[in-house]
Amino acid sequence: MNRPVQTVSTITCPQCSHRQSETMPTDACQWFYECRQCHTLLKPLPGDCCVFCSYGDVPCPPVQLDGSGCRDG
């Protein structure tokens, strides 16, 4: 049984702990994200395909679908 893909993830900034819900792109990776509170520029951690997989509470859609990571990442 396939579960529906979630397209919203809450990113938590590792610098200031600010949490922000964001809509994830379904057709591309998001390699950068600027925290809205402290303006730290987040990049994926080693081994992760995008900022949602590194700092979000829900992984990106490609990982949710088949675990392969983002097509471009």
SULLIN-V128125 format. One line per field, one symbol per residue. psi: psi as a letter, one per 40 degrees, with the letter a starting at -180 (. if undefined). A space follows every 10 residues. Layout:
# SULLIN-V128125
psi: ???
This chain:
# SULLIN-V128125
psi: hhiihhehih hhhedeehhh hihiieeiih eihhhedeeh hiiiiheiei ddddeiehii dddddeeeii de.
